[in-house]
Amino acid sequence: MFFAIFLVIAVIVGFYFYYTSKPKTVKTFPTEWETLLQEHVRFYHDLPEEKQPEFRERILQFLGETYIDGVGLEINDLDKLLIASSAVIPVFGFAEWHYFNLTGVLLYPDYFDEDMQFANSDKDRNIGGLVGSGRFEKKMILSRKALYAGFDNTSDKNNTGIHEFVHLIDKMDGATDGIPELLLGHQYVIPWVDLMHKTMEEINDDESDIRKYAGTKQAEFFAVVSEYFFERPDLLQTKHPEIYTMLESCFYPKR
């Protein structure tokens, strides 16, 4: 008898946690969300009108598959939309895309340190986002301050949200190494690696306008130039036509 009661309670608790931990699916796109996208996401604003419904649908798909939790803050609609836009923008050129290596996003109010602490004034508290590992495997951690800054400033070639989702894309082939094998055709891998190393040398020799962080390792190079590609495609095409062409073939393959 006791065992039967215990089993019933366990089943009820299990169902409770299962359903409360699942992402809350929004079936229709709220009108106020459309306004927020137009005001805060230039990529969406600049899309041809006939493409905007697809972007909105992809936003709903992402939010239906991924939970977003706040750490020291309450999640609002703009948080959700900017995180989802960061996910959708790099893969909008693909008709079907699912981040099978992501289950949830943790949003912190400010920058954090390597121990993911933000409630202090430590000078090392300078991380705006990262893709988790270990106990945070399949999680992404983002700073709301960095996330918002990436979308507010559309001329600085930086976007933390896009940067971290590009890392996830890079990681999908099993290695976060700056070589997105799922996106690059096999024939482009060696030319991409050669171009990457050549440009990293230029960055480290102060002969490039690409952010210095891109010169630290291959994975960061790919993420940083991808930010540049989506934030300032016109400038990247002018200053770095080879990189632009290669990234265009990655993110917008011919269907």
N, C-alpha and C positions, 0 to 999 in steps of 0.2 A: 504493500500500500504506500509506504513512504517513498519507495523507488518510483512508483507511478506518478505520485504528486511531484516529485523532484523532476521527472522527465517532462511533465507538462509545463512546469515553470521554465525549464531550460529551453524548451521549444519556443515558448512565448518570448522570452528574453532574446533568443537568437533571432527570431523574426523581427523584433523591435530594432535591434542593432543593424540588421541587414538593410531594412528599409529606410531607417533614418540616416545611414551612412551613404546610401546611394545618392548620386547627383539628382537634384530636383529638376525634372525635365520641363522645359517651357515649350509648349506645342506651337504657339503662334508668337510672332515677333511683336513685342509691344511698341506702340507708336512712339513712346518716349525714348525707347532704345534707338530707334531710327534717328531721332534728333541728336542723341548723344554721339552716334557714329559720325554723322555729318559734321558735328562740331569738333570732334576730338581725333578722328582717324582720317588723316589726309588720303591714305591709300584708298579707303572706301569712297571718300568724297570725289576723288579723281576717276573712279571707275566709270565706264560707260553705264548709263542708266539701266540698260538691259542686263548688265552683269551684277548689279547690286542685289537683286533677290537671291542669287546664288551665294553671295558672300553672307547674307543674313542667314540663309539656310545652313551654311557651314558653321556659323557661330552657334546656332542652336544644336547642331550635331555635336560640336565639341563640348558644350556645356552639359549635354545629356550624357556624355561619356566620362567626364572628368569632374571631380569635386574640387571646390575651392574653399579653403578654410583661412580665417584670419587669426593671426597670433598677436594679441594685444590690440585688436581693432575689429570692428564689425564690417563685414563685406557689403559693399553697396553695388548698385547696378553698373556704375562706371568701372569699378574694379573688374567685374566679370567681363565686361565688353572689351576692355583693354587687354586683359589676359587672353581672352578668346581671339581677339584680332591678332595678337602676337603669334598665336598658334596657326591661324588661318593664312595670314599673309605669305609666309614662305612656301606654302604648299597649295596656293590657290590655282597654280597652273596644272594641278593634277585633279582629275575628275573624282577619284576616290583616294582618300588618305585617312588613316587612323593612326594615332600615336599609341601603338601597342606597348611602348615602353614608358607610359605615363599613366598613373591612376589619379594623381591629385596635385594641387598647387597650394603651397603655404605662403600666405602674403603677410609680410612684416611691415610695420609702419615706416621704418627707416632703414638705412644701411646697417649691416650686421658684420660681425667678425667671423673668423674661421670656426668658432664654437657656436655660431648662430645665436650670438647674444647681441641685442640691440639697445637694451636699457642701461647703457653706460656711455661715457664720453671718451672711451679708449680711442687713441689715434688709429688703431688697426681696424676700427669699425668702418670699413670702406668697401664692403662687398654688396653689390646691388642685386645679384642673382647668381644662382648656381643650380646645376643638375645634381640631385642627390645620389648618394651611394651608400652601401652598407644598410643600416636600419632605415635610411631615407631613399633606398632604391625605388625607382619608379615615381619619385616625388621631385617636384621643382620648388625651389625656395626663391621668392622674389621680394624686393623692397618696393612698397607702394610709391615711395618718393622717387626711386629710380625709374619705375614703370611709367609714372606720369610724366617725368621729365623727358623720357624718350619720345612720347607722343606730342608733348607741348612744344618742343624745339624741333622743327622739321628741317633745319638747315645745318645742323651740326654733325650729320652723318652717323649719329649714335642712337641706338634704341635697345635698351637692356632686354625687353621682352623678346624681341625678335632674335637677339643674340643667343639667349638661352634656348629658345626653340630650335634654332639652327644647330646648337650642340646636340639636342635630342635627335634631330634628323641624322646628324653625323654618326651618332652612337648606334643607330638602328642596324648597321651592318656588322656590329660586334666590337667596333673599336672607334673611340673618339680621337681620330687622328688627322682631321682636316681633309680627308679624302672621302667624299660622300658617294660611295660606290653604288648606292641605290639610285642616285640621281645621274651620275656621270656614266656615259657610255664607256665601255671597256677601252675603246681607242683613244679616249681623252684622259685617261688616268695619268699616264707618263707625262704628256704635255702639261697637265694641271700641276703635277708635283714639281716639274722643272720651273714653271712660271711662279709657283708659290715660293720656292727657295730663292729664286732670283729677286722677287719683290721683297721678301723678308730681309735680304741683304741690303737692299736699298733703304728700307725702313730703319734698319739698325745703323746705317751710315748717314742718317738724317737727310736722305735724298728723296723722300716721299711725303705726300700729304696724308697718307693712311696712318691712322692712329698707332702709336708706338706699341701698344699692347699686342698688335697683330704680329710683331716681330719676336714674341716670346716663345711661341710654339705653333705647330701646324694647326692644331685644333682652334686656337685663338685667331689665327690668320683667317681661316675660313669663316668663322663667326663674325669677325670685325668687317671683312670686306662684304659680307652678306648684308650687314646693317647698312653699309655705304650704298650697296646696290638698291635696297628698298627705300632708303631715305633720300638719296640724291642720285638717281640713276643717270640723269643728264650729265652731272659733273663726273661721275665715274666713267661714263662712255667717252667723255672728252679727254680726261687725264689718264685713264687706264683702259684703253679699248680692248686689249687682250683679255683682261680680267672680266670686263663687262660681257664680252662675247661668251666666255666660258660659263659665267654665272647665268647668263640668259639661257644657255642650252641646258643648264642644270634645273633651273626653277620653272622654265617655260618650254618643256620639251614639245616637239610637234606631235599633236594628237593624231 
